[in-house]
Amino acid sequence: MWKQLTICGVTAAIAAALFVKSSDTGCGVLRGHTHEVFTLAFAPDGKTLASGSGDFHLDPETEQLLEYGELKFWNMDLRTEMAAIESTARFWAVAFSPDGQWAVTGGGVQGQRAGVIQVWDWQNKKQLAAVTQDWLVQSLAISPDGKRLVTVSYGSQAILWDLPGLENPVVLEGHTDDVKSVAFSPDGWSVATGSWDGTVKLWDVETARCTSTLQMDGTARSVSTVAFSPDGETIAAGCGTINQRNAQQCGAVTCWEIASGTQTVTLPHNEYITSLVFSPDRRTLISGSRDGVVRLWDYRAGTELKTIPHAGPIESIAISNDAKLLATAGRERECAIRLWNLERLVGKVRATPPVAMVPTGDSKRR
């Protein structure tokens, strides 16, 4: 197990990143990362965007290849960099607490296959808690009440933690291959995990028991990302599939109705799906893929609304809670984050408040 994480430095308000905006497309570009961006997350109020990156770099003194990670926080009003954290570990995943006061990151040193989870008071640039893992931490999610965290590393398990101290780990075990993605349901009572075994499993957070297993069809494999709809009625999974006619890998997004376990729609991509997010309007699903395309779907009708081409494979997408901004990032030379005005892309998107689900008096759930 990797025990020594070195924080190289924390700098605030380093320099305003170059921001370029196109009036005809509504696209802006945030520049400042020096390596490819793996993860994006908006703070709940939409005023801050977090981005994590990492790669190898050559140490000029030892001439050895070392790993390097950057976690940046951007002011969305000014489109400037607010703070940055540098690390010897790559940042693969990031999420904000419900109040936006702290953030949780997952990552690690790929060359050593060693992982780390960290909780940050990002405004004061302080690490609040950290735990190491035997494998790279590649996906995480925070419960709506901010009290629980679920993470996955390479391996067939997911782990629940208490926040903010990263205490009382509870293992979710049942997959037969690597778990690649996790998500909390909007009511916080369930967790979804997607695995290379071709299944999505739903778990009861209180009992840590699997309550449902959703199976991809026979051609699907490598479930890479999962997401709940804002009303909690639908779950979407992105995966890689094999085209039976030419044996080439392609991608697809599959949606299920959770209550019945019925598969409702399959949405095609040309390659492996890397990121999924539902819009707060409860109508639009957005997917990113290694084919370098972000697609916007009416997932209820099963129709494509818009296609957004990029210069390289997509690694992460995020949407603000007011449904006005879409952020995308991936593997391209300039390591940029692209911002899109959703109203210009698909018309005005109405953000719908999440449904408040209140437990009854005899409920055992917290």
Secondary structure, 3 states (H helix, E strand, C coil): CCCCCCEEEEEECCCCCCEEEECCCCEEEECCCCCCEEEEEECCCCCEEEEEEEEEEECCCCCCEEEEEEEEEEECCCCEEEEEEEECCEEEEEEECCCCCCEEEEEEEHHHCEEEEEEEECCCCEEEEEEEECCCEEEEEECCCCCEEEEEECCCEEEEEECCCCEEEEEEECCCCCEEEEEECCCCCEEEEEECCCEEEEEECCCCCEEEEEECCCCEEEEEEEEECCCCCEEEEEEEEECCCCCCEEEEEEEEECCCCEEEEEEEECCCEEEEEECCCCCEEEEEECCCEEEEEECCCCEEEEEEECCCCEEEEEECCCCCEEEEEECCCCCCEEEEEHHHHHCCCCCCCCCCCCCCCCCCCC
